Amino acid sequence: MKKSLFYLMALFCALNLFSSCGDDDEKKDEPTPEDTTWKAVAGSYTADKLKLTYNGQELNNQSVMIEAVSAEKATATLKGMVAGVDEVKVDLVMSKATKAEEVIANYSLEGTATVEGSRTVSVTGNVNAGVLTLAVAIKVDSPLIGTWVFPPYVPSDINGDGKIDANDYNVMGGSFFMSLTTESGEIAFGGQTIPDYQFCAFADQKAEAAIAEVAPEITFLENGNITISFTKEGKATKLEGLMEYYVKDKMLYVTLDITALMGMLKSEDNTLAELIAMAQNGIPLVLEEEDGEYSILINNTLATSLGTQLAPVMELIAGIMPDKAEMIGQIGTLLPVIMADKDFMVGINLSKK
């Protein structure tokens, strides 16, 4: 009897052991549920679903498209945000910030892209509960980065006759220059007809004096912004947040925040409407470098291509410098005549501070 009871208990234990192994095998064979929360990251984000900054400044009325490729990879499409580029696609690395079992997706995003104009676009942010928070930053790689001053005019004996007089005036020297050769050799200005070179010298001297009066400095920042510092009515003044830049194919492109400029000018008139399209992609200016110094200029070819768009530019300059509005207006009336000539160039010289 005892022996029978022993065998019965041994059989029971064996059956229980096999049953446990079977349960373990079944558990091992059960697949881990696939985490698909990353798919919810994909979509178009706008309005209250998008918190966007560009170089630290909040942007509204924008949209960002996110394409999620996998739980680790995505692509952000930025349209009309970077000057001179219709759209920028940035490859992003995604990483989940929530626990695997949570249903609501919370993913961090980070990536960079290179665009023309020697610029790097950096994107960082996250998608949390259907809201995209994104910081977009620009980094420019250019020798222009830094602060530049307008060099003063230094008289010299250009003719080499041992004396310095009016015949030695170099219109290409100093901080401002203008070169103009008309077909007749003369130009009507201020109610009289004067030789081309005299007009250039007159314009140059006036501009040089105006520049020296305000002692401006231009700073090209690494984030693509331009700041201009100058003296106005004896007080240091700075214009910032109004202009951005990029350099491409030996051309300097300057973009303008038209809305901010109009607000600064306190004008409701939309006379600068023609500038808006050009301001979005950048006003093109010829950029020349020699021995570490730069000249920024408009020549005849460029002026002709800009056509009537230069007129609102002059209005803008006059609005910023109301005390020089009369002189700027006179120059504006000469633009059609000047642009018709083959030999024309106007610009500024800059020296590194």
C-alpha positions in Angstrom: 0.0 0.0 0.0 2.8 2.4 0.9 4.5 1.5 -2.3 1.4 2.2 -4.3 1.0 5.6 -2.6 4.6 6.5 -3.4 4.1 5.7 -7.1 0.9 7.8 -7.2 2.7 10.8 -5.7 5.6 10.4 -8.1 3.2 10.3 -11.0 1.4 13.4 -9.8 4.7 15.4 -9.5 5.8 14.4 -13.0 2.5 15.5 -14.5 2.7 18.8 -12.6 6.3 19.3 -13.9 5.4 18.7 -17.5 2.4 21.0 -17.1 4.7 23.8 -15.8 7.1 23.4 -18.6 4.3 23.5 -21.0 3.1 26.8 -19.5 6.6 28.2 -19.7 6.9 27.2 -23.3 3.6 28.8 -24.1 4.7 32.1 -22.4 8.0 32.0 -24.4 6.2 31.6 -27.6 3.9 34.6 -27.0 5.1 37.6 -29.2 5.8 41.0 -27.7 3.1 43.5 -28.7 4.4 45.9 -31.4 4.8 49.5 -30.3 3.1 51.6 -33.1 2.7 54.8 -31.2 5.4 56.4 -33.4 2.9 56.3 -36.3 0.9 59.0 -34.5 3.8 61.4 -34.9 3.2 61.7 -38.7 1.0 64.5 -39.9 0.7 68.2 -40.7 1.0 70.5 -37.7 -0.5 74.0 -37.7 -2.4 76.5 -35.5 -2.8 75.3 -31.9 -1.0 72.0 -32.8 2.3 73.8 -33.5 4.6 75.8 -31.3 7.3 77.0 -33.6 10.4 79.3 -33.1 12.9 80.4 -35.7 16.2 81.7 -34.3 14.5 82.1 -31.0 11.6 84.1 -32.3 8.1 82.8 -32.2 6.5 82.2 -35.6 2.8 82.1 -36.3 0.7 81.2 -39.4 3.1 78.4 -40.3 2.8 74.7 -40.9 5.2 71.8 -40.5 4.8 68.4 -42.1 6.3 65.4 -40.2 6.7 62.0 -42.0 7.5 59.2 -39.6 9.5 56.4 -41.3 10.0 54.2 -38.2 10.2 54.5 -34.5 13.6 56.0 -34.8 13.5 58.1 -38.1 11.3 60.9 -39.4 11.5 63.8 -41.8 10.4 67.4 -41.2 9.4 69.6 -44.2 9.7 73.4 -43.6 8.1 75.5 -46.3 8.7 79.2 -46.9 10.7 79.4 -43.7 14.3 79.7 -44.8 15.1 82.6 -47.1 15.9 81.7 -50.7 14.6 78.1 -50.3 11.1 77.1 -51.1 11.2 74.1 -48.8 13.7 72.3 -46.6 13.6 68.7 -45.7 15.3 67.8 -42.4 16.0 64.1 -41.6 15.2 63.6 -37.9 16.2 61.1 -35.2 13.3 60.1 -33.1 13.4 58.7 -29.6 10.5 57.8 -27.3 10.3 59.8 -24.1 7.4 57.8 -22.6 7.1 54.3 -21.3 6.5 51.6 -23.8 3.0 50.7 -22.5 1.7 54.3 -22.7 -0.7 55.0 -25.5 -0.1 58.7 -26.0 3.0 59.3 -28.2 5.7 61.5 -26.8 8.7 61.6 -29.0 11.8 63.8 -29.1 13.0 65.0 -32.5 16.5 66.2 -33.6 18.2 66.7 -37.0 20.1 69.0 -39.3 20.1 69.9 -43.0 22.5 71.9 -45.3 20.9 74.4 -47.7 22.4 76.7 -50.3 24.1 79.8 -49.1 26.4 77.8 -46.8 23.7 77.5 -44.1 22.9 74.7 -41.7 19.3 74.3 -40.5 19.1 72.7 -37.1 15.8 71.3 -35.8 15.0 70.2 -32.2 11.7 69.5 -30.5 9.1 67.0 -29.6 5.7 65.7 -30.3 3.6 65.3 -27.2 -0.2 64.5 -27.1 -0.6 65.6 -30.7 1.3 69.0 -30.3 4.5 69.6 -32.1 7.0 71.9 -30.4 9.9 72.8 -32.7 12.9 75.1 -32.6 14.5 75.9 -35.9 17.9 77.6 -36.0 20.2 78.8 -38.8 23.9 78.8 -38.8 25.8 80.6 -41.6 29.3 79.7 -42.6 30.8 82.9 -44.2 33.8 85.1 -43.8 31.3 88.0 -43.6 30.5 87.0 -40.0 31.6 89.8 -37.7 31.3 93.5 -37.3 32.2 95.8 -40.1 32.8 99.6 -40.2 32.7 102.1 -43.1 36.2 103.3 -43.8 36.7 107.1 -44.0 37.9 108.7 -47.2 41.7 109.2 -47.3 42.9 111.8 -49.9 45.9 110.8 -52.0 47.9 112.0 -55.0 46.2 109.8 -57.6 47.6 111.8 -60.6 51.1 111.6 -59.2 51.8 115.3 -59.8 53.1 115.9 -56.3 50.0 117.6 -55.0 46.5 116.7 -53.8 43.7 118.7 -55.3 40.1 118.2 -56.7 41.5 116.3 -59.7 42.8 113.6 -57.3 39.4 112.8 -55.9 38.8 109.0 -55.9 35.1 108.3 -56.1 35.9 104.6 -55.4 37.6 105.3 -52.1 36.1 105.7 -48.6 32.9 104.2 -47.5 30.7 105.0 -50.5 31.3 104.9 -54.2 29.6 105.7 -57.5 30.8 105.3 -61.0 28.7 106.5 -64.0 29.4 107.1 -67.6 26.5 108.4 -69.7 26.4 108.4 -73.5 26.6 112.2 -73.6 29.1 112.5 -70.7 26.7 114.7 -68.8 23.7 114.4 -66.5 20.9 116.7 -65.5 20.8 117.2 -61.7 19.6 119.9 -59.4 18.4 122.1 -62.3 21.7 122.1 -64.1 23.7 119.8 -66.4 27.1 118.7 -65.1 29.7 116.2 -66.3 29.4 112.6 -65.1 32.5 112.6 -63.0 31.4 115.8 -61.2 28.0 114.2 -60.4 29.7 111.1 -59.1 32.0 113.2 -56.9 29.1 115.3 -55.6 27.0 112.2 -54.8 30.1 110.5 -53.2 30.9 113.5 -51.0 27.3 113.9 -49.8 27.0 110.2 -49.0 30.4 110.1 -47.3 29.4 113.0 -45.1 26.0 111.4 -44.2 27.7 108.1 -43.3 30.4 109.9 -41.2 27.7 111.7 -39.3 26.0 108.6 -38.0 29.1 106.4 -37.8 27.4 103.1 -38.6 28.5 99.6 -38.0 27.1 96.5 -39.7 27.2 93.1 -37.9 26.6 89.9 -39.8 25.7 87.3 -37.2 26.3 83.6 -37.4 22.5 83.0 -37.1 21.9 84.8 -40.4 20.7 88.1 -38.8 22.0 91.6 -39.6 22.2 94.4 -37.0 23.1 98.0 -37.8 24.4 100.3 -35.1 24.6 104.0 -35.6 24.3 107.4 -33.9 21.1 109.3 -34.2 20.7 112.7 -32.6 23.6 111.9 -30.4 22.2 108.6 -29.2 23.4 105.1 -30.0 20.7 103.3 -32.0 20.5 99.8 -33.2 18.3 98.2 -35.9 17.9 94.4 -35.3 15.5 91.7 -36.1 14.6 93.4 -39.5 17.1 91.8 -41.9 18.7 88.4 -42.6 21.3 87.4 -45.1 22.9 84.6 -47.0 25.7 84.4 -49.5 25.6 82.4 -52.7 27.6 82.5 -56.0 29.4 85.8 -54.9 26.1 87.5 -54.3 24.8 88.8 -51.0 21.1 88.3 -50.5 19.4 90.5 -47.9 15.9 89.6 -46.7 13.6 92.2 -45.1 10.9 91.8 -42.5 8.5 94.1 -44.4 5.8 93.9 -41.7 8.2 95.1 -39.0 9.6 97.8 -41.2 6.2 99.2 -42.0 5.4 99.2 -38.3 8.6 101.0 -37.6 7.8 103.6 -40.2 4.3 103.9 -38.7 2.8 103.7 -42.2 -0.5 102.2 -43.3 0.4 102.8 -47.0 1.4 99.6 -48.8 3.6 101.4 -51.3 6.3 98.7 -50.6 4.1 95.9 -51.8 6.5 95.3 -54.7 9.3 94.6 -52.3 7.5 91.8 -50.5 8.2 89.0 -53.0 11.8 90.1 -53.4 12.3 90.5 -49.6 11.2 86.9 -49.0 14.0 85.4 -51.2 16.5 88.2 -50.6 17.4 91.5 -52.4 20.4 90.5 -54.5 23.6 92.6 -54.1 27.0 92.0 -55.7 29.7 91.0 -53.2 33.3 91.6 -54.0 36.3 90.8 -51.7 39.8 92.1 -51.9 42.5 91.6 -49.2 39.9 90.8 -46.5 37.8 93.8 -47.2 34.4 93.8 -48.9 32.4 95.9 -51.3 28.6 95.5 -51.6 27.2 97.1 -54.7 24.6 97.4 -57.4 25.9 97.5 -61.0 24.0 98.3 -64.2 23.3 94.6 -65.0 21.8 94.0 -61.6 19.9 97.4 -61.5 18.3 96.6 -64.9 17.2 93.2 -63.7 15.6 94.7 -60.6 13.7 97.2 -62.7 11.0 99.1 -60.9 11.7 97.3 -57.7 14.4 99.8 -56.9 11.9 102.6 -56.5 10.3 101.2 -53.4 13.7 100.5 -52.0 14.5 104.2 -52.2 11.2 104.9 -50.4 12.2 102.5 -47.7 15.6 104.2 -47.2 13.9 107.6 -47.2 11.5 106.5 -44.5 14.4 105.2 -42.3 16.4 108.4 -42.9 13.8 111.2 -43.1 16.4 113.9 -42.7 18.0 112.7 -46.0 14.7 112.2 -47.7 15.1 115.1 -50.2 18.5 113.9 -51.4 17.3 110.3 -51.6 14.3 111.4 -53.6 16.5 113.2 -56.1 18.6 110.1 -56.5 15.4 108.1 -57.0 14.3 110.3 -59.9 17.6 109.7 -61.5 17.4 105.9 -61.3 15.7 105.4 -64.8 18.4 107.5 -66.4 21.2 105.8 -64.5 20.0 102.3 -65.2 19.9 103.1 -68.9 23.7 103.6 -69.0 26.1 100.7 -69.6 28.8 101.9 -67.1 27.1 102.2 -63.7 28.0 101.1 -60.3 27.1 102.2 -56.8 27.9 100.6 -53.4 29.6 100.7 -50.1 33.0 99.6 -48.8 33.4 97.7 -45.5 36.4 97.1 -43.3 36.5 94.5 -40.5 36.3 96.1 -37.1 
